[in-house]
Amino acid sequence: MRIQILGTGCPKCKKLAENAEAAAKALGVEYKIEKVTDITEIMKLGVMMTPALVVDGAVKSVGKALSADNIKEFLS
């Protein structure tokens, strides 16, 4: 599973990355987390507000630092 965190590195982006990793570990799924900070790449995915969560190429959340429990729903 490929999990991407889109954002410039703000506190919300960092929190989303931490929560995504916690959710993936809790579910026991095989995953790779990638942080995307390049604005051009973020816009290519159609995202205009960060942080954003992308799972296997599909944008799942925009503009929120989701909790690990919320992220588990997208990963299972």
N, CA, C, O and CB atoms as a CASP TS submission, in Angstrom:
PFRMAT TS
TARGET T0000
AUTHOR 0000-0000-0000
METHOD Language model
MODEL 1
PARENT N/A
ATOM      1  N   MET     1       0.849  -1.176   0.000  1.00  0.00           N
ATOM      2  CA  MET     1       0.000   0.000   0.000  1.00  0.00           C
ATOM      3  C   MET     1       0.893   1.237   0.000  1.00  0.00           C
ATOM      4  O   MET     1       1.858   1.327   0.760  1.00  0.00           O
ATOM      5  CB  MET     1      -0.966  -0.001   1.224  1.00  0.00           C
ATOM      6  N   ARG     2       0.556   2.173  -0.857  1.00  0.00           N
ATOM      7  CA  ARG     2       1.321   3.416  -0.959  1.00  0.00           C
ATOM      8  C   ARG     2       0.495   4.541  -0.350  1.00  0.00           C
ATOM      9  O   ARG     2      -0.595   4.860  -0.827  1.00  0.00           O
ATOM     10  CB  ARG     2       1.694   3.736  -2.448  1.00  0.00           C
ATOM     11  N   ILE     3       1.030   5.133   0.707  1.00  0.00           N
ATOM     12  CA  ILE     3       0.358   6.226   1.401  1.00  0.00           C
ATOM     13  C   ILE     3       1.164   7.490   1.156  1.00  0.00           C
ATOM     14  O   ILE     3       2.354   7.550   1.468  1.00  0.00           O
ATOM     15  CB  ILE     3       0.207   5.933   2.936  1.00  0.00           C
ATOM     16  N   GLN     4       0.512   8.496   0.598  1.00  0.00           N
ATOM     17  CA  GLN     4       1.186   9.762   0.354  1.00  0.00           C
ATOM     18  C   GLN     4       0.576  10.849   1.238  1.00  0.00           C
ATOM     19  O   GLN     4      -0.642  10.949   1.384  1.00  0.00           O
ATOM     20  CB  GLN     4       1.093  10.154  -1.140  1.00  0.00           C
ATOM     21  N   ILE     5       1.454  11.655   1.819  1.00  0.00           N
ATOM     22  CA  ILE     5       1.039  12.810   2.592  1.00  0.00           C
ATOM     23  C   ILE     5       1.437  14.031   1.771  1.00  0.00           C
ATOM     24  O   ILE     5       2.618  14.265   1.519  1.00  0.00           O
ATOM     25  CB  ILE     5       1.691  12.825   4.039  1.00  0.00           C
ATOM     26  N   LEU     6       0.440  14.803   1.360  1.00  0.00           N
ATOM     27  CA  LEU     6       0.697  15.983   0.543  1.00  0.00           C
ATOM     28  C   LEU     6       0.700  17.216   1.434  1.00  0.00           C
ATOM     29  O   LEU     6      -0.261  17.467   2.161  1.00  0.00           O
ATOM     30  CB  LEU     6      -0.358  16.122  -0.585  1.00  0.00           C
ATOM     31  N   GLY     7       1.773  17.978   1.377  1.00  0.00           N
ATOM     32  CA  GLY     7       1.859  19.199   2.170  1.00  0.00           C
ATOM     33  C   GLY     7       3.272  19.723   2.236  1.00  0.00           C
ATOM     34  O   GLY     7       4.227  19.042   1.862  1.00  0.00           O
ATOM     35  N   THR     8       3.389  20.941   2.716  1.00  0.00           N
ATOM     36  CA  THR     8       4.668  21.625   2.722  1.00  0.00           C
ATOM     37  C   THR     8       5.497  21.355   3.974  1.00  0.00           C
ATOM     38  O   THR     8       6.617  21.854   4.092  1.00  0.00           O
ATOM     39  CB  THR     8       4.445  23.091   2.580  1.00  0.00           C
ATOM     40  N   GLY     9       4.973  20.587   4.891  1.00  0.00           N
ATOM     41  CA  GLY     9       5.720  20.294   6.112  1.00  0.00           C
ATOM     42  C   GLY     9       5.210  21.051   7.325  1.00  0.00           C
ATOM     43  O   GLY     9       5.909  21.148   8.334  1.00  0.00           O
ATOM     44  N   CYS    10       4.025  21.579   7.244  1.00  0.00           N
ATOM     45  CA  CYS    10       3.424  22.309   8.361  1.00  0.00           C
ATOM     46  C   CYS    10       3.102  21.333   9.503  1.00  0.00           C
ATOM     47  O   CYS    10       3.126  20.121   9.287  1.00  0.00           O
ATOM     48  CB  CYS    10       2.135  23.061   7.898  1.00  0.00           C
ATOM     49  N   PRO    11       2.806  21.824  10.695  1.00  0.00           N
ATOM     50  CA  PRO    11       2.483  20.938  11.813  1.00  0.00           C
ATOM     51  C   PRO    11       1.328  19.965  11.509  1.00  0.00           C
ATOM     52  O   PRO    11       1.370  18.808  11.926  1.00  0.00           O
ATOM     53  CB  PRO    11       2.132  21.770  13.026  1.00  0.00           C
ATOM     54  N   LYS    12       0.304  20.431  10.789  1.00  0.00           N
ATOM     55  CA  LYS    12      -0.818  19.538  10.442  1.00  0.00           C
ATOM     56  C   LYS    12      -0.349  18.412   9.520  1.00  0.00           C
ATOM     57  O   LYS    12      -0.795  17.272   9.648  1.00  0.00           O
ATOM     58  CB  LYS    12      -1.959  20.337   9.763  1.00  0.00           C
ATOM     59  N   CYS    13       0.549  18.737   8.598  1.00  0.00           N
ATOM     60  CA  CYS    13       1.079  17.734   7.674  1.00  0.00           C
ATOM     61  C   CYS    13       1.859  16.672   8.444  1.00  0.00           C
ATOM     62  O   CYS    13       1.714  15.476   8.187  1.00  0.00           O
ATOM     63  CB  CYS    13       1.980  18.397   6.606  1.00  0.00           C
ATOM     64  N   LYS    14       2.670  17.108   9.372  1.00  0.00           N
ATOM     65  CA  LYS    14       3.468  16.184  10.181  1.00  0.00           C
ATOM     66  C   LYS    14       2.567  15.291  11.025  1.00  0.00           C
ATOM     67  O   LYS    14       2.833  14.098  11.166  1.00  0.00           O
ATOM     68  CB  LYS    14       4.442  16.958  11.085  1.00  0.00           C
ATOM     69  N   LYS    15       1.506  15.860  11.586  1.00  0.00           N
ATOM     70  CA  LYS    15       0.568  15.092  12.406  1.00  0.00           C
ATOM     71  C   LYS    15      -0.156  14.047  11.552  1.00  0.00           C
ATOM     72  O   LYS    15      -0.340  12.907  11.980  1.00  0.00           O
ATOM     73  CB  LYS    15      -0.455  16.034  13.086  1.00  0.00           C
ATOM     74  N   LEU    16      -0.561  14.441  10.349  1.00  0.00           N
ATOM     75  CA  LEU    16      -1.230  13.504   9.449  1.00  0.00           C
ATOM     76  C   LEU    16      -0.302  12.336   9.109  1.00  0.00           C
ATOM     77  O   LEU    16      -0.738  11.186   9.064  1.00  0.00           O
ATOM     78  CB  LEU    16      -1.686  14.222   8.159  1.00  0.00           C
ATOM     79  N   ALA    17       0.977  12.633   8.871  1.00  0.00           N
ATOM     80  CA  ALA    17       1.949  11.579   8.561  1.00  0.00           C
ATOM     81  C   ALA    17       2.111  10.629   9.742  1.00  0.00           C
ATOM     82  O   ALA    17       2.136   9.411   9.561  1.00  0.00           O
ATOM     83  CB  ALA    17       3.309  12.192   8.186  1.00  0.00           C
ATOM     84  N   GLU    18       2.222  11.179  10.949  1.00  0.00           N
ATOM     85  CA  GLU    18       2.341  10.343  12.157  1.00  0.00           C
ATOM     86  C   GLU    18       1.116   9.456  12.322  1.00  0.00           C
ATOM     87  O   GLU    18       1.242   8.263  12.601  1.00  0.00           O
ATOM     88  CB  GLU    18       2.527  11.223  13.412  1.00  0.00           C
ATOM     89  N   ASN    19      -0.069  10.035  12.149  1.00  0.00           N
ATOM     90  CA  ASN    19      -1.307   9.276  12.322  1.00  0.00           C
ATOM     91  C   ASN    19      -1.475   8.205  11.244  1.00  0.00           C
ATOM     92  O   ASN    19      -1.982   7.118  11.522  1.00  0.00           O
ATOM     93  CB  ASN    19      -2.505  10.220  12.304  1.00  0.00           C
ATOM     94  N   ALA    20      -1.053   8.506  10.022  1.00  0.00           N
ATOM     95  CA  ALA    20      -1.142   7.522   8.937  1.00  0.00           C
ATOM     96  C   ALA    20      -0.239   6.329   9.228  1.00  0.00           C
ATOM     97  O   ALA    20      -0.622   5.179   9.012  1.00  0.00           O
ATOM     98  CB  ALA    20      -0.761   8.164   7.584  1.00  0.00           C
ATOM     99  N   GLU    21       0.955   6.613   9.717  1.00  0.00           N
ATOM    100  CA  GLU    21       1.874   5.526  10.051  1.00  0.00           C
ATOM    101  C   GLU    21       1.324   4.689  11.202  1.00  0.00           C
ATOM    102  O   GLU    21       1.405   3.461  11.171  1.00  0.00           O
ATOM    103  CB  GLU    21       3.259   6.084  10.414  1.00  0.00           C
ATOM    104  N   ALA    22       0.770   5.344  12.211  1.00  0.00           N
ATOM    105  CA  ALA    22       0.183   4.628  13.349  1.00  0.00           C
ATOM    106  C   ALA    22      -0.980   3.739  12.896  1.00  0.00           C
ATOM    107  O   ALA    22      -1.115   2.603  13.351  1.00  0.00           O
ATOM    108  CB  ALA    22      -0.300   5.628  14.423  1.00  0.00           C
ATOM    109  N   ALA    23      -1.815   4.262  12.000  1.00  0.00           N
ATOM    110  CA  ALA    23      -2.971   3.506  11.505  1.00  0.00           C
ATOM    111  C   ALA    23      -2.512   2.279  10.716  1.00  0.00           C
ATOM    112  O   ALA    23      -3.047   1.185  10.900  1.00  0.00           O
ATOM    113  CB  ALA    23      -3.870   4.403  10.621  1.00  0.00           C
ATOM    114  N   ALA    24      -1.531   2.458   9.846  1.00  0.00           N
ATOM    115  CA  ALA    24      -1.035   1.343   9.035  1.00  0.00           C
ATOM    116  C   ALA    24      -0.403   0.266   9.916  1.00  0.00           C
ATOM    117  O   ALA    24      -0.613  -0.927   9.694  1.00  0.00           O
ATOM    118  CB  ALA    24      -0.013   1.846   7.998  1.00  0.00           C
ATOM    119  N   LYS    25       0.366   0.689  10.906  1.00  0.00           N
ATOM    120  CA  LYS    25       0.989  -0.275  11.824  1.00  0.00           C
ATOM    121  C   LYS    25      -0.075  -1.025  12.625  1.00  0.00           C
ATOM    122  O   LYS    25       0.025  -2.238  12.812  1.00  0.00           O
ATOM    123  CB  LYS    25       1.966   0.442  12.783  1.00  0.00           C
ATOM    124  N   ALA    26      -1.088  -0.306  13.096  1.00  0.00           N
ATOM    125  CA  ALA    26      -2.153  -0.923  13.894  1.00  0.00           C
ATOM    126  C   ALA    26      -2.918  -1.972  13.089  1.00  0.00           C
ATOM    127  O   ALA    26      -3.344  -2.991  13.632  1.00  0.00           O
ATOM    128  CB  ALA    26      -3.122   0.148  14.406  1.00  0.00           C
ATOM    129  N   LEU    27      -3.090  -1.715  11.784  1.00  0.00           N
ATOM    130  CA  LEU    27      -3.812  -2.669  10.930  1.00  0.00           C
ATOM    131  C   LEU    27      -2.909  -3.802  10.444  1.00  0.00           C
ATOM    132  O   LEU    27      -3.389  -4.826   9.955  1.00  0.00           O
ATOM    133  CB  LEU    27      -4.419  -1.944   9.729  1.00  0.00           C
ATOM    134  N   GLY    28      -1.605  -3.609  10.582  1.00  0.00           N
ATOM    135  CA  GLY    28      -0.671  -4.643  10.152  1.00  0.00           C
ATOM    136  C   GLY    28      -0.554  -4.769   8.639  1.00  0.00           C
ATOM    137  O   GLY    28      -0.217  -5.836   8.126  1.00  0.00           O
ATOM    138  N   VAL    29      -0.830  -3.686   7.929  1.00  0.00           N
ATOM    139  CA  VAL    29      -0.721  -3.727   6.469  1.00  0.00           C
ATOM    140  C   VAL    29       0.703  -3.366   6.041  1.00  0.00           C
ATOM    141  O   VAL    29       1.419  -2.649   6.739  1.00  0.00           O
ATOM    142  CB  VAL    29      -1.747  -2.760   5.813  1.00  0.00           C
ATOM    143  N   GLU    30       1.088  -3.881   4.884  1.00  0.00           N
ATOM    144  CA  GLU    30       2.380  -3.523   4.313  1.00  0.00           C
ATOM    145  C   GLU    30       2.202  -2.161   3.653  1.00  0.00           C
ATOM    146  O   GLU    30       1.281  -1.971   2.858  1.00  0.00           O
ATOM    147  CB  GLU    30       2.895  -4.613   3.283  1.00  0.00           C
ATOM    148  N   TYR    31       3.068  -1.225   3.975  1.00  0.00           N
ATOM    149  CA  TYR    31       2.874   0.135   3.472  1.00  0.00           C
ATOM    150  C   TYR    31       4.200   0.851   3.256  1.00  0.00           C
ATOM    151  O   TYR    31       5.245   0.464   3.778  1.00  0.00           O
ATOM    152  CB  TYR    31       2.009   0.932   4.435  1.00  0.00           C
ATOM    153  N   LYS    32       4.108   1.905   2.468  1.00  0.00           N
ATOM    154  CA  LYS    32       5.228   2.820   2.272  1.00  0.00           C
ATOM    155  C   LYS    32       4.641   4.224   2.346  1.00  0.00           C
ATOM    156  O   LYS    32       3.692   4.546   1.632  1.00  0.00           O
ATOM    157  CB  LYS    32       5.983   2.561   0.892  1.00  0.00           C
ATOM    158  N   ILE    33       5.213   5.059   3.217  1.00  0.00           N
ATOM    159  CA  ILE    33       4.740   6.440   3.331  1.00  0.00           C
ATOM    160  C   ILE    33       5.677   7.340   2.550  1.00  0.00           C
ATOM    161  O   ILE    33       6.900   7.269   2.677  1.00  0.00           O
ATOM    162  CB  ILE    33       4.652   6.890   4.821  1.00  0.00           C
ATOM    163  N   GLU    34       5.069   8.186   1.743  1.00  0.00           N
ATOM    164  CA  GLU    34       5.823   9.124   0.917  1.00  0.00           C
ATOM    165  C   GLU    34       5.290  10.530   1.203  1.00  0.00           C
ATOM    166  O   GLU    34       4.084  10.772   1.155  1.00  0.00           O
ATOM    167  CB  GLU    34       5.706   8.766  -0.617  1.00  0.00           C
ATOM    168  N   LYS    35       6.195  11.436   1.498  1.00  0.00           N
ATOM    169  CA  LYS    35       5.794  12.828   1.730  1.00  0.00           C
ATOM    170  C   LYS    35       6.030  13.617   0.451  1.00  0.00           C
ATOM    171  O   LYS    35       7.139  13.649  -0.081  1.00  0.00           O
ATOM    172  CB  LYS    35       6.583  13.458   2.930  1.00  0.00           C
ATOM    173  N   VAL    36       4.977  14.248  -0.030  1.00  0.00           N
ATOM    174  CA  VAL    36       5.045  15.027  -1.266  1.00  0.00           C
ATOM    175  C   VAL    36       4.956  16.503  -0.882  1.00  0.00           C
ATOM    176  O   VAL    36       3.923  16.969  -0.401  1.00  0.00           O
ATOM    177  CB  VAL    36       3.895  14.623  -2.275  1.00  0.00           C
ATOM    178  N   THR    37       6.052  17.230  -1.100  1.00  0.00           N
ATOM    179  CA  THR    37       6.092  18.640  -0.720  1.00  0.00           C
ATOM    180  C   THR    37       6.108  19.581  -1.921  1.00  0.00           C
ATOM    181  O   THR    37       5.930  20.788  -1.758  1.00  0.00           O
ATOM    182  CB  THR    37       7.300  18.901   0.135  1.00  0.00           C
ATOM    183  N   ASP    38       6.317  19.049  -3.115  1.00  0.00           N
ATOM    184  CA  ASP    38       6.376  19.862  -4.329  1.00  0.00           C
ATOM    185  C   ASP    38       4.964  20.304  -4.722  1.00  0.00           C
ATOM    186  O   ASP    38       4.098  19.482  -5.020  1.00  0.00           O
ATOM    187  CB  ASP    38       7.047  19.072  -5.491  1.00  0.00           C
ATOM    188  N   ILE    39       4.760  21.611  -4.715  1.00  0.00           N
ATOM    189  CA  ILE    39       3.433  22.163  -5.018  1.00  0.00           C
ATOM    190  C   ILE    39       2.919  21.709  -6.384  1.00  0.00           C
ATOM    191  O   ILE    39       1.726  21.442  -6.531  1.00  0.00           O
ATOM    192  CB  ILE    39       3.476  23.687  -4.968  1.00  0.00           C
ATOM    193  N   THR    40       3.787  21.618  -7.373  1.00  0.00           N
ATOM    194  CA  THR    40       3.386  21.185  -8.712  1.00  0.00           C
ATOM    195  C   THR    40       2.841  19.764  -8.670  1.00  0.00           C
ATOM    196  O   THR    40       1.818  19.474  -9.290  1.00  0.00           O
ATOM    197  CB  THR    40       4.571  21.274  -9.691  1.00  0.00           C
ATOM    198  N   GLU    41       3.512  18.879  -7.950  1.00  0.00           N
ATOM    199  CA  GLU    41       3.063  17.489  -7.834  1.00  0.00           C
ATOM    200  C   GLU    41       1.728  17.413  -7.078  1.00  0.00           C
ATOM    201  O   GLU    41       0.845  16.633  -7.437  1.00  0.00           O
ATOM    202  CB  GLU    41       4.138  16.632  -7.116  1.00  0.00           C
ATOM    203  N   ILE    42       1.597  18.220  -6.044  1.00  0.00           N
ATOM    204  CA  ILE    42       0.348  18.251  -5.264  1.00  0.00           C
ATOM    205  C   ILE    42      -0.806  18.695  -6.161  1.00  0.00           C
ATOM    206  O   ILE    42      -1.886  18.105  -6.119  1.00  0.00           O
ATOM    207  CB  ILE    42       0.482  19.206  -4.035  1.00  0.00           C
ATOM    208  N   MET    43      -0.585  19.723  -6.964  1.00  0.00           N
ATOM    209  CA  MET    43      -1.632  20.233  -7.849  1.00  0.00           C
ATOM    210  C   MET    43      -1.982  19.234  -8.947  1.00  0.00           C
ATOM    211  O   MET    43      -3.127  19.199  -9.397  1.00  0.00           O
ATOM    212  CB  MET    43      -1.196  21.553  -8.471  1.00  0.00           C
ATOM    213  N   LYS    44      -1.021  18.422  -9.387  1.00  0.00           N
ATOM    214  CA  LYS    44      -1.288  17.395 -10.402  1.00  0.00           C
ATOM    215  C   LYS    44      -2.333  16.396  -9.908  1.00  0.00           C
ATOM    216  O   LYS    44      -3.069  15.808 -10.700  1.00  0.00           O
ATOM    217  CB  LYS    44       0.011  16.658 -10.776  1.00  0.00           C
ATOM    218  N   LEU    45      -2.386  16.211  -8.589  1.00  0.00           N
ATOM    219  CA  LEU    45      -3.372  15.300  -8.009  1.00  0.00           C
ATOM    220  C   LEU    45      -4.713  15.998  -7.765  1.00  0.00           C
ATOM    221  O   LEU    45      -5.647  15.386  -7.246  1.00  0.00           O
ATOM    222  CB  LEU    45      -2.841  14.718  -6.698  1.00  0.00           C
ATOM    223  N   GLY    46      -4.808  17.274  -8.138  1.00  0.00           N
ATOM    224  CA  GLY    46      -6.058  18.014  -8.001  1.00  0.00           C
ATOM    225  C   GLY    46      -6.284  18.555  -6.606  1.00  0.00           C
ATOM    226  O   GLY    46      -7.402  18.938  -6.262  1.00  0.00           O
ATOM    227  N   VAL    47      -5.236  18.591  -5.795  1.00  0.00           N
ATOM    228  CA  VAL    47      -5.365  19.046  -4.408  1.00  0.00           C
ATOM    229  C   VAL    47      -4.971  20.515  -4.323  1.00  0.00           C
ATOM    230  O   VAL    47      -3.897  20.908  -4.777  1.00  0.00           O
ATOM    231  CB  VAL    47      -4.486  18.185  -3.451  1.00  0.00           C
ATOM    232  N   MET    48      -5.851  21.319  -3.738  1.00  0.00           N
ATOM    233  CA  MET    48      -5.593  22.749  -3.607  1.00  0.00           C
ATOM    234  C   MET    48      -5.419  23.170  -2.149  1.00  0.00           C
ATOM    235  O   MET    48      -5.091  24.324  -1.877  1.00  0.00           O
ATOM    236  CB  MET    48      -6.723  23.539  -4.238  1.00  0.00           C
ATOM    237  N   MET    49      -5.635  22.252  -1.215  1.00  0.00           N
ATOM    238  CA  MET    49      -5.497  22.565   0.200  1.00  0.00           C
ATOM    239  C   MET    49      -4.798  21.398   0.882  1.00  0.00           C
ATOM    240  O   MET    49      -5.114  20.237   0.624  1.00  0.00           O
ATOM    241  CB  MET    49      -6.883  22.852   0.857  1.00  0.00           C
ATOM    242  N   THR    50      -3.854  21.711   1.746  1.00  0.00           N
ATOM    243  CA  THR    50      -3.115  20.669   2.445  1.00  0.00           C
ATOM    244  C   THR    50      -3.389  20.760   3.945  1.00  0.00           C
ATOM    245  O   THR    50      -3.843  21.800   4.420  1.00  0.00           O
ATOM    246  CB  THR    50      -1.600  20.786   2.158  1.00  0.00           C
ATOM    247  N   PRO    51      -3.127  19.711   4.687  1.00  0.00           N
ATOM    248  CA  PRO    51      -2.560  18.446   4.244  1.00  0.00           C
ATOM    249  C   PRO    51      -3.603  17.592   3.530  1.00  0.00           C
ATOM    250  O   PRO    51      -4.809  17.774   3.695  1.00  0.00           O
ATOM    251  CB  PRO    51      -1.980  17.685   5.431  1.00  0.00           C
ATOM    252  N   ALA    52      -3.101  16.662   2.739  1.00  0.00           N
ATOM    253  CA  ALA    52      -3.990  15.733   2.046  1.00  0.00           C
ATOM    254  C   ALA    52      -3.434  14.316   2.193  1.00  0.00           C
ATOM    255  O   ALA    52      -2.224  14.113   2.286  1.00  0.00           O
ATOM    256  CB  ALA    52      -4.144  16.119   0.537  1.00  0.00           C
ATOM    257  N   LEU    53      -4.338  13.353   2.212  1.00  0.00           N
ATOM    258  CA  LEU    53      -3.986  11.943   2.323  1.00  0.00           C
ATOM    259  C   LEU    53      -4.358  11.254   1.013  1.00  0.00           C
ATOM    260  O   LEU    53      -5.492  11.353   0.545  1.00  0.00           O
ATOM    261  CB  LEU    53      -4.705  11.269   3.541  1.00  0.00           C
ATOM    262  N   VAL    54      -3.382  10.554   0.432  1.00  0.00           N
ATOM    263  CA  VAL    54      -3.606   9.815  -0.808  1.00  0.00           C
ATOM    264  C   VAL    54      -3.221   8.369  -0.546  1.00  0.00           C
ATOM    265  O   VAL    54      -2.127   8.090  -0.056  1.00  0.00           O
ATOM    266  CB  VAL    54      -2.784  10.421  -2.008  1.00  0.00           C
ATOM    267  N   VAL    55      -4.129   7.444  -0.874  1.00  0.00           N
ATOM    268  CA  VAL    55      -3.876   6.015  -0.685  1.00  0.00           C
ATOM    269  C   VAL    55      -3.943   5.330  -2.042  1.00  0.00           C
ATOM    270  O   VAL    55      -4.972   5.358  -2.717  1.00  0.00           O
ATOM    271  CB  VAL    55      -4.903   5.382   0.312  1.00  0.00           C
ATOM    272  N   ASP    56      -2.836   4.717  -2.429  1.00  0.00           N
ATOM    273  CA  ASP    56      -2.737   4.028  -3.725  1.00  0.00           C
ATOM    274  C   ASP    56      -3.234   4.889  -4.879  1.00  0.00           C
ATOM    275  O   ASP    56      -3.943   4.405  -5.761  1.00  0.00           O
ATOM    276  CB  ASP    56      -3.525   2.729  -3.687  1.00  0.00           C
ATOM    277  N   GLY    57      -2.859   6.166  -4.869  1.00  0.00           N
ATOM    278  CA  GLY    57      -3.183   7.065  -5.966  1.00  0.00           C
ATOM    279  C   GLY    57      -4.528   7.764  -5.880  1.00  0.00           C
ATOM    280  O   GLY    57      -4.832   8.619  -6.711  1.00  0.00           O
ATOM    281  N   ALA    58      -5.342   7.414  -4.884  1.00  0.00           N
ATOM    282  CA  ALA    58      -6.665   8.032  -4.738  1.00  0.00           C
ATOM    283  C   ALA    58      -6.656   9.011  -3.566  1.00  0.00           C
ATOM    284  O   ALA    58      -6.273   8.648  -2.454  1.00  0.00           O
ATOM    285  CB  ALA    58      -7.760   6.949  -4.532  1.00  0.00           C
ATOM    286  N   VAL    59      -7.078  10.253  -3.818  1.00  0.00           N
ATOM    287  CA  VAL    59      -7.144  11.260  -2.765  1.00  0.00           C
ATOM    288  C   VAL    59      -8.285  10.890  -1.824  1.00  0.00           C
ATOM    289  O   VAL    59      -9.430  10.740  -2.250  1.00  0.00           O
ATOM    290  CB  VAL    59      -7.344  12.695  -3.359  1.00  0.00           C
ATOM    291  N   LYS    60      -7.959  10.744  -0.534  1.00  0.00           N
ATOM    292  CA  LYS    60      -8.954  10.333   0.456  1.00  0.00           C
ATOM    293  C   LYS    60      -9.387  11.468   1.374  1.00  0.00           C
ATOM    294  O   LYS    60     -10.513  11.464   1.873  1.00  0.00           O
ATOM    295  CB  LYS    60      -8.408   9.203   1.283  1.00  0.00           C
ATOM    296  N   SER    61      -8.510  12.435   1.601  1.00  0.00           N
ATOM    297  CA  SER    61      -8.836  13.532   2.511  1.00  0.00           C
ATOM    298  C   SER    61      -8.027  14.764   2.133  1.00  0.00           C
ATOM    299  O   SER    61      -6.867  14.661   1.734  1.00  0.00           O
ATOM    300  CB  SER    61      -8.563  13.131   3.983  1.00  0.00           C
ATOM    301  N   VAL    62      -8.654  15.932   2.264  1.00  0.00           N
ATOM    302  CA  VAL    62      -7.987  17.196   1.943  1.00  0.00           C
ATOM    303  C   VAL    62      -8.262  18.200   3.056  1.00  0.00           C
ATOM    304  O   VAL    62      -9.401  18.358   3.497  1.00  0.00           O
ATOM    305  CB  VAL    62      -8.468  17.751   0.566  1.00  0.00           C
ATOM    306  N   GLY    63      -7.212  18.874   3.502  1.00  0.00           N
ATOM    307  CA  GLY    63      -7.365  19.979   4.447  1.00  0.00           C
ATOM    308  C   GLY    63      -7.547  19.595   5.897  1.00  0.00           C
ATOM    309  O   GLY    63      -7.859  20.452   6.724  1.00  0.00           O
ATOM    310  N   LYS    64      -7.357  18.317   6.233  1.00  0.00           N
ATOM    311  CA  LYS    64      -7.564  17.882   7.615  1.00  0.00           C
ATOM    312  C   LYS    64      -6.412  16.995   8.076  1.00  0.00           C
ATOM    313  O   LYS    64      -5.845  16.226   7.299  1.00  0.00           O
ATOM    314  CB  LYS    64      -8.902  17.131   7.752  1.00  0.00           C
ATOM    315  N   ALA    65      -6.084  17.120   9.350  1.00  0.00           N
ATOM    316  CA  ALA    65      -5.127  16.205   9.971  1.00  0.00           C
ATOM    317  C   ALA    65      -5.967  15.123  10.651  1.00  0.00           C
ATOM    318  O   ALA    65      -6.281  15.222  11.838  1.00  0.00           O
ATOM    319  CB  ALA    65      -4.159  16.954  11.007  1.00  0.00           C
ATOM    320  N   LEU    66      -6.322  14.100   9.893  1.00  0.00           N
ATOM    321  CA  LEU    66      -7.188  13.041  10.397  1.00  0.00           C
ATOM    322  C   LEU    66      -6.541  12.277  11.541  1.00  0.00           C
ATOM    323  O   LEU    66      -5.316  12.198  11.638  1.00  0.00           O
ATOM    324  CB  LEU    66      -7.548  12.085   9.278  1.00  0.00           C
ATOM    325  N   SER    67      -7.379  11.715  12.409  1.00  0.00           N
ATOM    326  CA  SER    67      -6.872  10.855  13.477  1.00  0.00           C
ATOM    327  C   SER    67      -6.516   9.493  12.897  1.00  0.00           C
ATOM    328  O   SER    67      -6.938   9.145  11.794  1.00  0.00           O
ATOM    329  CB  SER    67      -7.916  10.709  14.622  1.00  0.00           C
ATOM    330  N   ALA    68      -5.741   8.734  13.646  1.00  0.00           N
ATOM    331  CA  ALA    68      -5.363   7.386  13.196  1.00  0.00           C
ATOM    332  C   ALA    68      -6.597   6.535  12.969  1.00  0.00           C
ATOM    333  O   ALA    68      -6.633   5.745  12.025  1.00  0.00           O
ATOM    334  CB  ALA    68      -4.436   6.707  14.221  1.00  0.00           C
ATOM    335  N   ASP    69      -7.612   6.678  13.813  1.00  0.00           N
ATOM    336  CA  ASP    69      -8.835   5.891  13.655  1.00  0.00           C
ATOM    337  C   ASP    69      -9.550   6.228  12.348  1.00  0.00           C
ATOM    338  O   ASP    69     -10.054   5.333  11.668  1.00  0.00           O
ATOM    339  CB  ASP    69      -9.773   6.127  14.839  1.00  0.00           C
ATOM    340  N   ASN    70      -9.598   7.513  11.994  1.00  0.00           N
ATOM    341  CA  ASN    70     -10.223   7.912  10.732  1.00  0.00           C
ATOM    342  C   ASN    70      -9.449   7.338   9.549  1.00  0.00           C
ATOM    343  O   ASN    70     -10.046   6.889   8.570  1.00  0.00           O
ATOM    344  CB  ASN    70     -10.299   9.450  10.626  1.00  0.00           C
ATOM    345  N   ILE    71      -8.134   7.353   9.641  1.00  0.00           N
ATOM    346  CA  ILE    71      -7.282   6.868   8.550  1.00  0.00           C
ATOM    347  C   ILE    71      -7.428   5.371   8.381  1.00  0.00           C
ATOM    348  O   ILE    71      -7.346   4.875   7.257  1.00  0.00           O
ATOM    349  CB  ILE    71      -5.816   7.225   8.806  1.00  0.00           C
ATOM    350  N   LYS    72      -7.641   4.638   9.456  1.00  0.00           N
ATOM    351  CA  LYS    72      -7.820   3.171   9.375  1.00  0.00           C
ATOM    352  C   LYS    72      -8.951   2.807   8.424  1.00  0.00           C
ATOM    353  O   LYS    72      -8.872   1.799   7.721  1.00  0.00           O
ATOM    354  CB  LYS    72      -8.106   2.582  10.772  1.00  0.00           C
ATOM    355  N   GLU    73     -10.004   3.622   8.398  1.00  0.00           N
ATOM    356  CA  GLU    73     -11.144   3.354   7.509  1.00  0.00           C
ATOM    357  C   GLU    73     -10.712   3.355   6.042  1.00  0.00           C
ATOM    358  O   GLU    73     -11.214   2.565   5.242  1.00  0.00           O
ATOM    359  CB  GLU    73     -12.254   4.400   7.730  1.00  0.00           C
ATOM    360  N   PHE    74      -9.781   4.245   5.694  1.00  0.00           N
ATOM    361  CA  PHE    74      -9.307   4.336   4.309  1.00  0.00           C
ATOM    362  C   PHE    74      -8.325   3.233   3.961  1.00  0.00           C
ATOM    363  O   PHE    74      -8.160   2.892   2.789  1.00  0.00           O
ATOM    364  CB  PHE    74      -8.661   5.681   4.067  1.00  0.00           C
ATOM    365  N   LEU    75      -7.668   2.670   4.977  1.00  0.00           N
ATOM    366  CA  LEU    75      -6.637   1.671   4.738  1.00  0.00           C
ATOM    367  C   LEU    75      -7.159   0.244   4.758  1.00  0.00           C
ATOM    368  O   LEU    75      -6.488  -0.670   4.278  1.00  0.00           O
ATOM    369  CB  LEU    75      -5.560   1.814   5.753  1.00  0.00           C
ATOM    370  N   SER    76      -8.346   0.047   5.309  1.00  0.00           N
ATOM    371  CA  SER    76      -8.866  -1.329   5.404  1.00  0.00           C
ATOM    372  C   SER    76      -9.834  -1.671   4.300  1.00  0.00           C
ATOM    373  O   SER    76     -10.348  -2.789   4.253  1.00  0.00           O
ATOM    374  CB  SER    76      -9.542  -1.539   6.729  1.00  0.00           C
TER
END
